[in-house]
């Protein structure tokens, strides 16, 4: 009787492992993916700040600001830095002063989670690239 229970227990352990391992792997991959997303967002935030620092200077053109933002994103390791949308707004009202606002939009793809989302629901927008946005606002020089 005891040998029969042990054989059944081995099968149960195998099934439990087969169910648990994919879930644990999905959680681990999710941690890495969201860490990568957070790092990308940090690079975008810093790129927008660098662009705003350039935009508040009187002698800098919009092309200078755009290249500053794209160069920062390139140095930060973002592969789609050239396709990022950079919106430059100068002379934005800020109380009694004016400011420059830089908005950076970047298409971000999760490497593994997009594929998993497409497997789960093929017809939905799950798994499509999402647009990350960062905005920096700085007071203009007088």
C-alpha distance (Angstrom), angle and dihedral (degrees) to the residues before:
residue distance angle dihedral
X1 . . .
X2 3.79 . .
X3 3.83 94.5 .
X4 3.80 90.0 55.8
X5 3.80 91.6 54.9
X6 3.79 92.3 50.1
X7 3.80 92.7 51.9
X8 3.81 90.2 51.2
X9 3.78 91.3 46.9
X10 3.81 91.4 53.3
X11 3.78 90.2 53.7
X12 3.79 91.3 48.4
X13 3.79 91.0 50.7
X14 3.79 90.4 51.0
X15 3.81 91.8 51.5
X16 3.81 91.8 46.6
X17 3.80 90.0 51.1
X18 3.80 92.1 47.4
X19 3.79 89.9 54.0
X20 3.81 97.5 41.1
X21 3.83 102.1 46.0
X22 3.84 96.4 62.1
X23 3.80 90.5 48.9
X24 3.80 92.9 49.4
X25 3.81 90.6 47.4
X26 3.81 91.1 49.6
X27 3.80 90.7 52.3
X28 3.82 91.5 48.3
X29 3.80 92.9 47.8
X30 3.80 89.3 46.8
X31 3.79 90.4 55.0
X32 3.81 91.3 52.0
X33 3.81 93.4 44.2
X34 3.80 94.9 50.2
X35 3.80 89.6 45.2
X36 3.79 88.5 55.2
X37 3.81 90.4 47.4
X38 3.81 90.8 51.5
X39 3.80 91.2 49.4
X40 3.82 90.0 50.7
X41 3.79 90.8 50.1
X42 3.83 90.0 50.8
X43 3.82 90.7 52.8
X44 3.83 89.9 49.6
X45 3.80 91.5 49.6
X46 3.78 92.2 50.6
X47 3.82 92.0 44.8
X48 3.81 90.2 53.3
X49 3.82 90.0 49.7
X50 3.80 91.9 50.2
X51 3.80 89.4 49.3
X52 3.79 91.0 49.7
X53 3.80 90.3 50.8
X54 3.80 88.3 55.7
X55 3.82 94.4 42.6
X56 3.81 94.8 56.8
X57 3.79 91.1 59.3
X58 3.79 113.8 94.4
X59 3.81 96.5 -139.3
X60 3.84 97.0 51.5
X61 3.80 121.0 98.3
X62 3.79 128.0 -148.2
X63 3.82 88.6 -104.7
X64 3.82 89.4 56.9
X65 3.80 90.9 51.0
X66 3.82 92.2 47.0
X67 3.80 92.8 50.4
X68 3.83 91.3 46.9
X69 3.81 91.1 54.1
X70 3.80 93.6 45.4
X71 3.81 93.2 46.0
X72 3.81 90.2 51.9
X73 3.79 91.2 49.9
X74 3.81 90.9 47.8
X75 3.82 90.9 50.2
X76 3.82 88.1 48.2
X77 3.80 90.2 59.3
X78 3.81 99.4 -109.9
X79 3.81 106.9 152.0
X80 3.82 96.8 -157.5
X81 3.81 96.3 49.7
X82 3.82 92.2 127.9
X83 3.82 92.8 56.3
X84 3.80 94.7 49.1
X85 3.77 114.9 116.5
X86 3.79 113.6 -123.1
X87 3.82 116.8 -170.1
X88 3.80 115.5 -168.3
X89 3.81 118.5 -163.3
X90 3.77 118.3 179.9
X91 3.81 127.8 -171.1
X92 3.79 95.6 25.9
X93 3.82 110.2 170.1
X94 3.80 111.5 -104.7
X95 3.79 108.4 172.8
X96 3.78 106.8 -68.6
X97 3.81 92.1 -19.0
X98 3.79 135.4 63.4
X99 3.77 127.3 -119.2
X100 3.77 141.2 -170.2
X101 3.78 119.8 -122.0
X102 3.81 122.7 -159.3
X103 3.80 119.1 -166.8
X104 3.79 119.4 -170.0
X105 3.83 121.4 -166.8
X106 3.80 118.6 -169.8
X107 3.83 129.9 -178.3
X108 3.80 107.7 -128.3
X109 3.81 125.8 -167.6
X110 3.76 125.8 -166.7
X111 3.81 106.2 -134.8
X112 3.80 100.9 -145.5
X113 3.79 105.0 9.3
X114 3.83 92.7 59.9
X115 3.80 89.8 58.3
X116 3.79 92.0 47.0
X117 3.81 91.1 49.2
X118 3.81 90.9 50.6
X119 3.81 90.1 51.2
X120 3.78 91.4 52.0
X121 3.81 97.6 45.8
X122 3.80 116.7 9.5
X123 3.81 99.1 179.4
X124 3.79 99.3 49.8
X125 3.78 130.7 82.3
X126 3.81 89.8 -108.5
X127 3.75 110.3 122.5
X128 3.80 95.0 26.8
X129 3.81 120.0 125.8
X130 3.77 115.3 -84.8
X131 3.77 125.2 -144.7
X132 3.77 115.7 -122.5
X133 3.78 116.0 -157.4
X134 3.76 133.1 -164.5
X135 3.81 127.9 -179.1
X136 3.80 129.4 -164.1
X137 3.82 124.3 -172.0
X138 3.81 123.2 -170.0
X139 3.78 132.4 171.9
X140 3.81 114.6 -106.6
X141 3.78 123.3 -117.8
X142 3.78 114.3 -102.4
